[in-house]
């Protein structure tokens, strides 16, 4: 059984780690920013802690799988992420935000079950992807998509 100190530490760590990703989203003015990412991770952490608690209570009476509740979290986050995806005349937006919400949920689940090193590594890697690959994407040719958007803007007087 986890002590109160371990529970609080895991909850706070999930806030901190997912807050780093949420801060990056906030800085880039995305709808799902700091608070959204923190709440997703904190909720996931709580659900994982609850799964472990239920498993610990009933492990002698019934064969339980603590990962079943976690699987439900991942499914639910898929729906939340889908709400962040917007399709408009210029294409699809929000895919990175949806993916960052999904990784925030994974971080919360990992911290909740005590897999803190993996959660920390995943946070660092996610931040590397979000910060540094943004610049790499600017270098990669995009088959004229930006030119087509620019032409449309000129056409419409924007």
SEPANU-795444 format. One record per atom (N, C-alpha, C): x, y, z; chain; atom name; residue in one letter; residue number from 1. Coordinates in nm, 2 decimals. Each point is the difference from the previous one (the first is absolute). Layout:
SEPANU-795444
- X, Y, Z, A, CA, A, NUM .
...
END
This chain:
SEPANU-795444
- 0.08, -0.12, 0.00, A, N, X, 1 .
- -0.08, 0.12, 0.00, A, CA, X, 1 .
- 0.09, 0.12, 0.00, A, C, X, 1 .
- -0.04, 0.10, -0.08, A, N, X, 2 .
- 0.08, 0.13, -0.01, A, CA, X, 2 .
- -0.03, 0.08, 0.12, A, C, X, 2 .
- 0.11, 0.08, 0.04, A, N, X, 3 .
- -0.02, 0.09, 0.11, A, CA, X, 3 .
- -0.06, 0.13, -0.06, A, C, X, 3 .
- -0.06, 0.09, 0.09, A, N, X, 4 .
- -0.05, 0.12, -0.04, A, CA, X, 4 .
- 0.11, 0.09, -0.07, A, C, X, 4 .
- 0.12, -0.01, 0.05, A, N, X, 5 .
- 0.11, 0.08, -0.06, A, CA, X, 5 .
- 0.03, -0.05, -0.14, A, C, X, 5 .
- -0.01, -0.13, -0.03, A, N, X, 6 .
- 0.03, -0.05, -0.13, A, CA, X, 6 .
- -0.12, 0.04, -0.10, A, C, X, 6 .
- -0.12, 0.00, 0.05, A, N, X, 7 .
- -0.11, 0.04, -0.08, A, CA, X, 7 .
- 0.01, 0.14, -0.04, A, C, X, 7 .
- 0.02, 0.09, 0.10, A, N, X, 8 .
- 0.02, 0.14, -0.03, A, CA, X, 8 .
- 0.11, 0.03, -0.09, A, C, X, 8 .
- 0.12, -0.06, 0.02, A, N, X, 9 .
- 0.11, 0.01, -0.09, A, CA, X, 9 .
- -0.03, -0.03, -0.14, A, C, X, 9 .
- -0.07, -0.11, -0.02, A, N, X, 10 .
- -0.04, -0.05, -0.14, A, CA, X, 10 .
- -0.09, 0.10, -0.06, A, C, X, 10 .
- -0.10, 0.05, 0.07, A, N, X, 11 .
- -0.09, 0.10, -0.05, A, CA, X, 11 .
- 0.07, 0.13, -0.04, A, C, X, 11 .
- 0.08, 0.05, 0.09, A, N, X, 12 .
- 0.08, 0.12, -0.03, A, CA, X, 12 .
- 0.09, -0.02, -0.12, A, C, X, 12 .
- 0.07, -0.11, -0.01, A, N, X, 13 .
- 0.09, -0.03, -0.11, A, CA, X, 13 .
- -0.08, 0.00, -0.13, A, C, X, 13 .
- -0.12, -0.06, 0.00, A, N, X, 14 .
- -0.07, 0.00, -0.12, A, CA, X, 14 .
- -0.04, 0.14, -0.05, A, C, X, 14 .
- -0.03, 0.09, 0.10, A, N, X, 15 .
- -0.03, 0.14, -0.03, A, CA, X, 15 .
- 0.12, 0.06, -0.06, A, C, X, 15 .
- 0.12, -0.02, 0.06, A, N, X, 16 .
- 0.12, 0.07, -0.05, A, CA, X, 16 .
- 0.04, -0.05, -0.14, A, C, X, 16 .
- 0.00, -0.13, -0.02, A, N, X, 17 .
- 0.05, -0.05, -0.13, A, CA, X, 17 .
- -0.10, 0.04, -0.11, A, C, X, 17 .
- -0.13, -0.02, 0.02, A, N, X, 18 .
- -0.09, 0.04, -0.11, A, CA, X, 18 .
- -0.01, 0.15, -0.01, A, C, X, 18 .
- 0.02, 0.07, 0.11, A, N, X, 19 .
- 0.01, 0.15, -0.01, A, CA, X, 19 .
- 0.10, 0.05, -0.10, A, C, X, 19 .
- 0.11, -0.07, 0.00, A, N, X, 20 .
- 0.11, 0.04, -0.10, A, CA, X, 20 .
- -0.05, -0.01, -0.14, A, C, X, 20 .
- -0.07, -0.11, -0.03, A, N, X, 21 .
- -0.06, -0.01, -0.14, A, CA, X, 21 .
- -0.11, 0.10, -0.02, A, C, X, 21 .
- -0.08, 0.02, 0.10, A, N, X, 22 .
- -0.11, 0.09, -0.01, A, CA, X, 22 .
- 0.05, 0.14, -0.02, A, C, X, 22 .
- 0.11, 0.04, 0.07, A, N, X, 23 .
- 0.06, 0.13, -0.02, A, CA, X, 23 .
- 0.04, 0.02, -0.14, A, C, X, 23 .
- 0.06, -0.10, -0.06, A, N, X, 24 .
- 0.04, 0.02, -0.14, A, CA, X, 24 .
- -0.12, 0.03, -0.09, A, C, X, 24 .
- -0.11, -0.07, 0.02, A, N, X, 25 .
- -0.12, 0.02, -0.07, A, CA, X, 25 .
- -0.06, 0.14, 0.02, A, C, X, 25 .
- 0.01, 0.04, 0.13, A, N, X, 26 .
- -0.05, 0.13, 0.04, A, CA, X, 26 .
- 0.08, 0.12, -0.07, A, C, X, 26 .
- 0.13, -0.02, 0.00, A, N, X, 27 .
- 0.09, 0.10, -0.06, A, CA, X, 27 .
- -0.03, 0.02, -0.15, A, C, X, 27 .
- -0.04, -0.11, -0.06, A, N, X, 28 .
- -0.04, 0.00, -0.14, A, CA, X, 28 .
- -0.15, 0.03, -0.03, A, C, X, 28 .
- -0.06, 0.04, 0.11, A, N, X, 29 .
- -0.14, 0.05, -0.01, A, CA, X, 29 .
- -0.10, -0.11, -0.05, A, C, X, 29 .
- 0.02, -0.12, 0.05, A, N, X, 30 .
- -0.09, -0.11, -0.04, A, CA, X, 30 .
- -0.12, 0.00, 0.10, A, C, X, 30 .
- -0.11, -0.05, -0.04, A, N, X, 31 .
- -0.12, -0.01, 0.09, A, CA, X, 31 .
- 0.02, -0.09, 0.12, A, C, X, 31 .
- 0.06, -0.11, -0.03, A, N, X, 32 .
- 0.03, -0.09, 0.12, A, CA, X, 32 .
- 0.14, 0.03, 0.04, A, C, X, 32 .
- 0.00, 0.08, 0.11, A, N, X, 33 .
- 0.13, 0.05, 0.05, A, CA, X, 33 .
- 0.04, -0.06, 0.13, A, C, X, 33 .
- 0.05, 0.09, 0.09, A, N, X, 34 .
- 0.06, -0.04, 0.12, A, CA, X, 34 .
- -0.10, -0.08, 0.09, A, C, X, 34 .
- -0.12, 0.07, 0.03, A, N, X, 35 .
- -0.09, -0.06, 0.09, A, CA, X, 35 .
- -0.06, -0.13, -0.05, A, C, X, 35 .
- -0.03, -0.01, -0.13, A, N, X, 36 .
- -0.06, -0.12, -0.06, A, CA, X, 36 .
- 0.10, -0.11, 0.01, A, C, X, 36 .
- 0.12, 0.02, -0.03, A, N, X, 37 .
- 0.10, -0.11, 0.01, A, CA, X, 37 .
- 0.02, -0.05, 0.14, A, C, X, 37 .
- 0.00, 0.10, 0.09, A, N, X, 38 .
- 0.02, -0.04, 0.14, A, CA, X, 38 .
- -0.12, -0.08, 0.05, A, C, X, 38 .
- -0.12, 0.04, -0.03, A, N, X, 39 .
- -0.12, -0.07, 0.04, A, CA, X, 39 .
- -0.01, -0.14, -0.06, A, C, X, 39 .
- 0.04, -0.01, -0.12, A, N, X, 40 .
- 0.00, -0.14, -0.07, A, CA, X, 40 .
- 0.10, -0.09, 0.08, A, C, X, 40 .
- 0.12, 0.05, 0.02, A, N, X, 41 .
- 0.10, -0.08, 0.07, A, CA, X, 41 .
- -0.04, -0.03, 0.14, A, C, X, 41 .
- -0.04, 0.10, 0.07, A, N, X, 42 .
- -0.04, -0.02, 0.14, A, CA, X, 42 .
- -0.12, -0.10, 0.02, A, C, X, 42 .
- -0.09, 0.01, -0.09, A, N, X, 43 .
- -0.12, -0.09, 0.00, A, CA, X, 43 .
- 0.05, -0.14, -0.04, A, C, X, 43 .
- 0.09, -0.02, -0.09, A, N, X, 44 .
- 0.06, -0.13, -0.04, A, CA, X, 44 .
- 0.07, -0.06, 0.12, A, C, X, 44 .
- 0.08, 0.09, 0.06, A, N, X, 45 .
- 0.08, -0.05, 0.12, A, CA, X, 45 .
- -0.09, -0.05, 0.11, A, C, X, 45 .
- -0.11, 0.08, 0.03, A, N, X, 46 .
- -0.09, -0.04, 0.10, A, CA, X, 46 .
- -0.07, -0.14, -0.04, A, C, X, 46 .
- -0.04, -0.01, -0.12, A, N, X, 47 .
- -0.06, -0.13, -0.05, A, CA, X, 47 .
- 0.09, -0.11, 0.01, A, C, X, 47 .
- 0.13, 0.02, -0.03, A, N, X, 48 .
- 0.10, -0.11, 0.02, A, CA, X, 48 .
- 0.02, -0.04, 0.14, A, C, X, 48 .
- 0.01, 0.11, 0.09, A, N, X, 49 .
- 0.01, -0.03, 0.14, A, CA, X, 49 .
- -0.12, -0.08, 0.06, A, C, X, 49 .
- -0.12, 0.04, -0.05, A, N, X, 50 .
- -0.12, -0.07, 0.04, A, CA, X, 50 .
- 0.00, -0.14, -0.05, A, C, X, 50 .
- 0.05, -0.03, -0.12, A, N, X, 51 .
- 0.01, -0.13, -0.05, A, CA, X, 51 .
- 0.10, -0.09, 0.08, A, C, X, 51 .
- 0.11, 0.06, 0.04, A, N, X, 52 .
- 0.09, -0.07, 0.09, A, CA, X, 52 .
- -0.06, -0.02, 0.14, A, C, X, 52 .
- -0.07, 0.09, 0.05, A, N, X, 53 .
- -0.07, -0.01, 0.13, A, CA, X, 53 .
- -0.10, -0.11, 0.00, A, C, X, 53 .
- -0.08, 0.00, -0.11, A, N, X, 54 .
- -0.11, -0.11, -0.01, A, CA, X, 54 .
- 0.07, -0.14, -0.01, A, C, X, 54 .
- 0.11, 0.00, -0.08, A, N, X, 55 .
- 0.07, -0.13, -0.02, A, CA, X, 55 .
- 0.06, -0.05, 0.13, A, C, X, 55 .
- 0.05, 0.10, 0.08, A, N, X, 56 .
- 0.06, -0.04, 0.13, A, CA, X, 56 .
- -0.10, -0.05, 0.10, A, C, X, 56 .
- -0.12, 0.06, 0.00, A, N, X, 57 .
- -0.10, -0.04, 0.09, A, CA, X, 57 .
- -0.06, -0.14, -0.03, A, C, X, 57 .
- -0.02, -0.03, -0.13, A, N, X, 58 .
- -0.07, -0.12, -0.04, A, CA, X, 58 .
- 0.09, -0.11, -0.05, A, C, X, 58 .
- 0.14, 0.02, 0.00, A, N, X, 59 .
- 0.09, -0.10, -0.06, A, CA, X, 59 .
- -0.02, -0.14, 0.06, A, C, X, 59 .
- -0.04, -0.01, 0.12, A, N, X, 60 .
- -0.01, -0.13, 0.07, A, CA, X, 60 .
- -0.14, -0.07, -0.04, A, C, X, 60 .
- -0.10, 0.08, -0.03, A, N, X, 61 .
- -0.13, -0.05, -0.02, A, CA, X, 61 .
- -0.03, -0.03, -0.15, A, C, X, 61 .
- 0.04, 0.09, -0.09, A, N, X, 62 .
- -0.03, -0.01, -0.14, A, CA, X, 62 .
- 0.12, 0.04, -0.08, A, C, X, 62 .
- 0.02, -0.07, -0.12, A, N, X, 63 .
- 0.11, 0.03, -0.09, A, CA, X, 63 .
- -0.04, 0.13, -0.08, A, C, X, 63 .
- 0.06, 0.11, 0.03, A, N, X, 64 .
- -0.03, 0.13, -0.06, A, CA, X, 64 .
- 0.12, 0.04, -0.09, A, C, X, 64 .
- -0.03, 0.07, -0.10, A, N, X, 65 .
- 0.10, 0.06, -0.09, A, CA, X, 65 .
- 0.00, 0.15, 0.01, A, C, X, 65 .
- 0.10, 0.06, 0.07, A, N, X, 66 .
- 0.00, 0.14, 0.03, A, CA, X, 66 .
- 0.01, 0.08, -0.13, A, C, X, 66 .
- 0.04, -0.06, -0.11, A, N, X, 67 .
- 0.01, 0.08, -0.13, A, CA, X, 67 .
- -0.13, 0.02, -0.07, A, C, X, 67 .
- -0.10, -0.07, 0.04, A, N, X, 68 .
- -0.13, 0.02, -0.06, A, CA, X, 68 .
- -0.06, 0.14, 0.01, A, C, X, 68 .
- 0.01, 0.06, 0.11, A, N, X, 69 .
- -0.05, 0.14, 0.02, A, CA, X, 69 .
- 0.09, 0.09, -0.08, A, C, X, 69 .
- 0.13, -0.02, 0.00, A, N, X, 70 .
- 0.09, 0.08, -0.08, A, CA, X, 70 .
- -0.03, 0.00, -0.15, A, C, X, 70 .
- -0.04, -0.12, -0.05, A, N, X, 71 .
- -0.04, -0.01, -0.14, A, CA, X, 71 .
- -0.12, 0.08, -0.03, A, C, X, 71 .
- -0.09, 0.01, 0.10, A, N, X, 72 .
- -0.12, 0.09, -0.02, A, CA, X, 72 .
- 0.04, 0.15, -0.01, A, C, X, 72 .
- 0.10, 0.04, 0.08, A, N, X, 73 .
- 0.05, 0.13, -0.01, A, CA, X, 73 .
- 0.05, 0.04, -0.14, A, C, X, 73 .
- 0.08, -0.09, -0.05, A, N, X, 74 .
- 0.05, 0.02, -0.14, A, CA, X, 74 .
- -0.11, 0.02, -0.10, A, C, X, 74 .
- -0.10, -0.09, 0.01, A, N, X, 75 .
- -0.12, 0.02, -0.09, A, CA, X, 75 .
- -0.07, 0.13, 0.02, A, C, X, 75 .
- -0.02, 0.04, 0.12, A, N, X, 76 .
- -0.06, 0.13, 0.03, A, CA, X, 76 .
- 0.08, 0.12, -0.05, A, C, X, 76 .
- 0.13, -0.01, 0.01, A, N, X, 77 .
- 0.08, 0.11, -0.04, A, CA, X, 77 .
- -0.01, 0.01, -0.16, A, C, X, 77 .
- -0.02, -0.11, -0.06, A, N, X, 78 .
- -0.02, 0.00, -0.15, A, CA, X, 78 .
- -0.11, 0.09, -0.04, A, C, X, 78 .
- -0.11, -0.01, 0.08, A, N, X, 79 .
- -0.12, 0.08, -0.03, A, CA, X, 79 .
- 0.03, 0.15, 0.03, A, C, X, 79 .
- 0.07, 0.03, 0.11, A, N, X, 80 .
- 0.04, 0.13, 0.04, A, CA, X, 80 .
- 0.09, 0.06, -0.11, A, C, X, 80 .
- 0.10, -0.08, -0.04, A, N, X, 81 .
- 0.09, 0.05, -0.11, A, CA, X, 81 .
- -0.07, 0.02, -0.13, A, C, X, 81 .
- -0.10, -0.08, -0.03, A, N, X, 82 .
- -0.08, 0.02, -0.12, A, CA, X, 82 .
- -0.07, 0.14, 0.00, A, C, X, 82 .
- -0.04, 0.04, 0.11, A, N, X, 83 .
- -0.06, 0.13, 0.02, A, CA, X, 83 .
- 0.09, 0.12, -0.03, A, C, X, 83 .
- 0.13, -0.03, 0.01, A, N, X, 84 .
- 0.10, 0.10, -0.02, A, CA, X, 84 .
- 0.04, 0.02, -0.15, A, C, X, 84 .
- -0.05, -0.10, -0.08, A, N, X, 85 .
- 0.04, 0.00, -0.14, A, CA, X, 85 .
- -0.11, 0.08, -0.08, A, C, X, 85 .
- 0.05, 0.09, -0.08, A, N, X, 86 .
- -0.09, 0.09, -0.07, A, CA, X, 86 .
- 0.03, -0.01, -0.15, A, C, X, 86 .
- -0.10, -0.02, -0.09, A, N, X, 87 .
- 0.03, 0.00, -0.14, A, CA, X, 87 .
- -0.07, 0.12, -0.06, A, C, X, 87 .
- 0.08, 0.07, -0.08, A, N, X, 88 .
- -0.05, 0.12, -0.06, A, CA, X, 88 .
- 0.05, 0.01, -0.14, A, C, X, 88 .
- -0.02, 0.11, -0.07, A, N, X, 89 .
- 0.04, 0.01, -0.15, A, CA, X, 89 .
- 0.15, -0.02, -0.02, A, C, X, 89 .
- 0.07, 0.04, 0.10, A, N, X, 90 .
- 0.15, -0.01, -0.01, A, CA, X, 90 .
- 0.06, -0.14, 0.03, A, C, X, 90 .
- -0.08, -0.09, 0.05, A, N, X, 91 .
- 0.04, -0.13, 0.04, A, CA, X, 91 .
- -0.04, -0.04, 0.14, A, C, X, 91 .
- 0.08, -0.08, 0.07, A, N, X, 92 .
- -0.04, -0.05, 0.13, A, CA, X, 92 .
- 0.10, 0.06, 0.10, A, C, X, 92 .
- -0.06, 0.05, 0.11, A, N, X, 93 .
- 0.08, 0.06, 0.11, A, CA, X, 93 .
- -0.03, -0.08, 0.13, A, C, X, 93 .
- 0.09, 0.01, 0.09, A, N, X, 94 .
- -0.03, -0.06, 0.13, A, CA, X, 94 .
- 0.06, -0.14, 0.02, A, C, X, 94 .
- 0.06, -0.06, -0.10, A, N, X, 95 .
- 0.05, -0.13, 0.02, A, CA, X, 95 .
- 0.11, -0.01, 0.10, A, C, X, 95 .
- 0.09, 0.10, 0.00, A, N, X, 96 .
- 0.11, -0.01, 0.10, A, CA, X, 96 .
- -0.06, 0.03, 0.14, A, C, X, 96 .
- -0.10, 0.08, 0.01, A, N, X, 97 .
- -0.06, 0.02, 0.13, A, CA, X, 97 .
- -0.07, -0.13, 0.05, A, C, X, 97 .
- -0.07, -0.06, -0.08, A, N, X, 98 .
- -0.06, -0.13, 0.03, A, CA, X, 98 .
- 0.11, -0.10, 0.05, A, C, X, 98 .
- 0.11, -0.01, -0.08, A, N, X, 99 .
- 0.10, -0.09, 0.04, A, CA, X, 99 .
- 0.07, 0.04, 0.13, A, C, X, 99 .
- 0.01, 0.13, 0.03, A, N, X, 100 .
- 0.06, 0.04, 0.12, A, CA, X, 100 .
- -0.09, -0.03, 0.12, A, C, X, 100 .
- -0.13, 0.01, -0.02, A, N, X, 101 .
- -0.09, -0.04, 0.11, A, CA, X, 101 .
- 0.01, -0.15, 0.02, A, C, X, 101 .
- 0.02, -0.08, -0.10, A, N, X, 102 .
- 0.01, -0.15, 0.01, A, CA, X, 102 .
- 0.13, -0.03, 0.08, A, C, X, 102 .
- 0.11, 0.07, -0.03, A, N, X, 103 .
- 0.12, -0.03, 0.07, A, CA, X, 103 .
- -0.01, 0.05, 0.15, A, C, X, 103 .
- -0.07, 0.11, 0.02, A, N, X, 104 .
- -0.02, 0.04, 0.14, A, CA, X, 104 .
- -0.08, -0.10, 0.08, A, C, X, 104 .
- -0.10, -0.07, -0.06, A, N, X, 105 .
- -0.07, -0.11, 0.06, A, CA, X, 105 .
- 0.10, -0.11, 0.03, A, C, X, 105 .
- 0.08, -0.04, -0.09, A, N, X, 106 .
- 0.10, -0.10, 0.02, A, CA, X, 106 .
- 0.10, 0.03, 0.11, A, C, X, 106 .
- 0.04, 0.13, 0.01, A, N, X, 107 .
- 0.09, 0.04, 0.11, A, CA, X, 107 .
- -0.07, -0.01, 0.13, A, C, X, 107 .
- -0.13, 0.04, 0.01, A, N, X, 108 .
- -0.08, -0.02, 0.12, A, CA, X, 108 .
- -0.01, -0.14, 0.05, A, C, X, 108 .
- -0.03, -0.09, -0.10, A, N, X, 109 .
- -0.01, -0.14, 0.03, A, CA, X, 109 .
- 0.13, -0.06, 0.05, A, C, X, 109 .
- 0.11, 0.04, -0.07, A, N, X, 110 .
- 0.13, -0.05, 0.04, A, CA, X, 110 .
- 0.04, 0.05, 0.14, A, C, X, 110 .
- -0.02, 0.12, 0.03, A, N, X, 111 .
- 0.03, 0.06, 0.13, A, CA, X, 111 .
- -0.09, -0.07, 0.11, A, C, X, 111 .
- -0.13, -0.02, -0.04, A, N, X, 112 .
- -0.09, -0.06, 0.10, A, CA, X, 112 .
- 0.04, -0.14, 0.04, A, C, X, 112 .
- 0.06, -0.08, -0.09, A, N, X, 113 .
- 0.04, -0.13, 0.04, A, CA, X, 113 .
- 0.14, -0.01, 0.05, A, C, X, 113 .
- 0.07, 0.12, 0.00, A, N, X, 114 .
- 0.13, 0.00, 0.06, A, CA, X, 114 .
- 0.12, -0.01, -0.10, A, C, X, 114 .
- -0.04, 0.00, -0.13, A, N, X, 115 .
- 0.10, -0.02, -0.11, A, CA, X, 115 .
- 0.06, 0.14, -0.03, A, C, X, 115 .
- 0.06, 0.07, 0.10, A, N, X, 116 .
- 0.03, 0.14, -0.01, A, CA, X, 116 .
- 0.12, 0.03, -0.09, A, C, X, 116 .
- 0.09, -0.09, -0.01, A, N, X, 117 .
- 0.11, 0.02, -0.10, A, CA, X, 117 .
- -0.05, 0.01, -0.14, A, C, X, 117 .
- -0.09, -0.10, -0.03, A, N, X, 118 .
- -0.05, 0.00, -0.14, A, CA, X, 118 .
- -0.09, 0.12, -0.03, A, C, X, 118 .
- -0.07, 0.05, 0.10, A, N, X, 119 .
- -0.09, 0.12, -0.01, A, CA, X, 119 .
- 0.10, 0.12, -0.02, A, C, X, 119 .
- 0.11, 0.01, 0.07, A, N, X, 120 .
- 0.09, 0.11, -0.02, A, CA, X, 120 .
- 0.07, 0.00, -0.13, A, C, X, 120 .
- 0.04, -0.12, -0.05, A, N, X, 121 .
- 0.06, -0.01, -0.13, A, CA, X, 121 .
- -0.10, 0.03, -0.11, A, C, X, 121 .
- -0.12, -0.04, 0.02, A, N, X, 122 .
- -0.10, 0.02, -0.10, A, CA, X, 122 .
- -0.03, 0.15, -0.01, A, C, X, 122 .
- 0.00, 0.07, 0.12, A, N, X, 123 .
- -0.02, 0.15, 0.00, A, CA, X, 123 .
- 0.11, 0.07, -0.08, A, C, X, 123 .
- 0.12, -0.04, 0.03, A, N, X, 124 .
- 0.11, 0.06, -0.07, A, CA, X, 124 .
- 0.00, -0.02, -0.15, A, C, X, 124 .
- -0.03, -0.12, -0.04, A, N, X, 125 .
- -0.01, -0.03, -0.14, A, CA, X, 125 .
- -0.12, 0.07, -0.07, A, C, X, 125 .
- -0.11, 0.01, 0.07, A, N, X, 126 .
- -0.12, 0.07, -0.06, A, CA, X, 126 .
- 0.04, 0.15, -0.01, A, C, X, 126 .
- 0.06, 0.06, 0.09, A, N, X, 127 .
- 0.04, 0.14, -0.01, A, CA, X, 127 .
- 0.10, 0.02, -0.11, A, C, X, 127 .
- 0.09, -0.10, -0.02, A, N, X, 128 .
- 0.10, 0.01, -0.11, A, CA, X, 128 .
- -0.08, 0.00, -0.14, A, C, X, 128 .
- -0.10, -0.09, 0.00, A, N, X, 129 .
- -0.08, -0.01, -0.13, A, CA, X, 129 .
- -0.07, 0.13, -0.02, A, C, X, 129 .
- -0.07, 0.05, 0.10, A, N, X, 130 .
- -0.08, 0.12, -0.01, A, CA, X, 130 .
- 0.09, 0.13, -0.03, A, C, X, 130 .
- 0.11, 0.01, 0.07, A, N, X, 131 .
- 0.08, 0.12, -0.02, A, CA, X, 131 .
- 0.09, -0.01, -0.13, A, C, X, 131 .
- 0.08, -0.10, -0.01, A, N, X, 132 .
- 0.10, -0.01, -0.10, A, CA, X, 132 .
- -0.05, -0.04, -0.14, A, C, X, 132 .
- -0.09, -0.09, 0.00, A, N, X, 133 .
- -0.05, -0.05, -0.13, A, CA, X, 133 .
- -0.08, 0.11, -0.07, A, C, X, 133 .
- -0.05, 0.10, 0.07, A, N, X, 134 .
- -0.07, 0.11, -0.06, A, CA, X, 134 .
- 0.09, 0.07, -0.10, A, C, X, 134 .
- 0.13, 0.01, 0.03, A, N, X, 135 .
- 0.10, 0.07, -0.08, A, CA, X, 135 .
- 0.03, -0.09, -0.12, A, C, X, 135 .
- 0.01, -0.13, 0.02, A, N, X, 136 .
- 0.03, -0.10, -0.11, A, CA, X, 136 .
- -0.12, 0.01, -0.10, A, C, X, 136 .
- -0.12, 0.00, 0.05, A, N, X, 137 .
- -0.11, 0.01, -0.09, A, CA, X, 137 .
- 0.00, 0.12, -0.09, A, C, X, 137 .
- 0.06, 0.11, 0.05, A, N, X, 138 .
- 0.01, 0.12, -0.09, A, CA, X, 138 .
- 0.10, -0.02, -0.11, A, C, X, 138 .
- 0.09, -0.09, 0.01, A, N, X, 139 .
- 0.10, -0.02, -0.10, A, CA, X, 139 .
- -0.05, -0.10, -0.10, A, C, X, 139 .
- -0.08, -0.09, 0.04, A, N, X, 140 .
- -0.05, -0.11, -0.09, A, CA, X, 140 .
- -0.10, 0.06, -0.11, A, C, X, 140 .
- 0.03, -0.04, -0.12, A, N, X, 141 .
- -0.10, 0.05, -0.11, A, CA, X, 141 .
- -0.14, -0.06, 0.03, A, C, X, 141 .
- -0.10, 0.08, -0.03, A, N, X, 142 .
- -0.13, -0.05, 0.02, A, CA, X, 142 .
- -0.09, -0.01, -0.12, A, C, X, 142 .
- 0.06, -0.03, -0.12, A, N, X, 143 .
- -0.07, -0.02, -0.12, A, CA, X, 143 .
- -0.09, 0.11, -0.04, A, C, X, 143 .
- 0.04, 0.12, 0.02, A, N, X, 144 .
- -0.08, 0.11, -0.04, A, CA, X, 144 .
- -0.13, 0.04, 0.08, A, C, X, 144 .
- -0.02, -0.07, 0.11, A, N, X, 145 .
- -0.12, 0.03, 0.09, A, CA, X, 145 .
- 0.00, 0.15, 0.04, A, C, X, 145 .
- 0.12, 0.04, 0.05, A, N, X, 146 .
- 0.01, 0.14, 0.05, A, CA, X, 146 .
- -0.03, 0.10, -0.12, A, C, X, 146 .
- 0.06, -0.04, -0.11, A, N, X, 147 .
- -0.02, 0.09, -0.12, A, CA, X, 147 .
- -0.15, 0.01, -0.04, A, C, X, 147 .
- -0.07, -0.11, 0.01, A, N, X, 148 .
- -0.14, -0.01, -0.04, A, CA, X, 148 .
- -0.08, 0.09, 0.10, A, C, X, 148 .
- 0.03, -0.01, 0.13, A, N, X, 149 .
- -0.06, 0.08, 0.10, A, CA, X, 149 .
- 0.02, 0.15, -0.02, A, C, X, 149 .
- 0.13, 0.03, -0.03, A, N, X, 150 .
- 0.04, 0.14, -0.02, A, CA, X, 150 .
- -0.08, 0.05, -0.13, A, C, X, 150 .
- -0.01, -0.08, -0.10, A, N, X, 151 .
- -0.07, 0.04, -0.12, A, CA, X, 151 .
- -0.15, 0.03, 0.03, A, C, X, 151 .
- -0.06, -0.08, 0.08, A, N, X, 152 .
- -0.14, 0.01, 0.04, A, CA, X, 152 .
- -0.01, 0.13, 0.08, A, C, X, 152 .
- 0.09, 0.03, 0.09, A, N, X, 153 .
- 0.00, 0.13, 0.08, A, CA, X, 153 .
- 0.00, 0.12, -0.10, A, C, X, 153 .
- 0.09, -0.01, -0.09, A, N, X, 154 .
- 0.01, 0.11, -0.10, A, CA, X, 154 .
- -0.12, 0.02, -0.08, A, C, X, 154 .
- -0.06, -0.12, -0.04, A, N, X, 155 .
- -0.12, 0.00, -0.08, A, CA, X, 155 .
- -0.12, 0.06, 0.08, A, C, X, 155 .
- 0.00, -0.02, 0.13, A, N, X, 156 .
- -0.11, 0.05, 0.08, A, CA, X, 156 .
- 0.03, 0.14, 0.06, A, C, X, 156 .
- 0.12, 0.05, -0.03, A, N, X, 157 .
- 0.04, 0.13, 0.05, A, CA, X, 157 .
- 0.04, 0.00, 0.15, A, C, X, 157 .
- 0.05, -0.11, 0.04, A, N, X, 158 .
- 0.04, -0.01, 0.15, A, CA, X, 158 .
- 0.15, 0.04, 0.01, A, C, X, 158 .
END
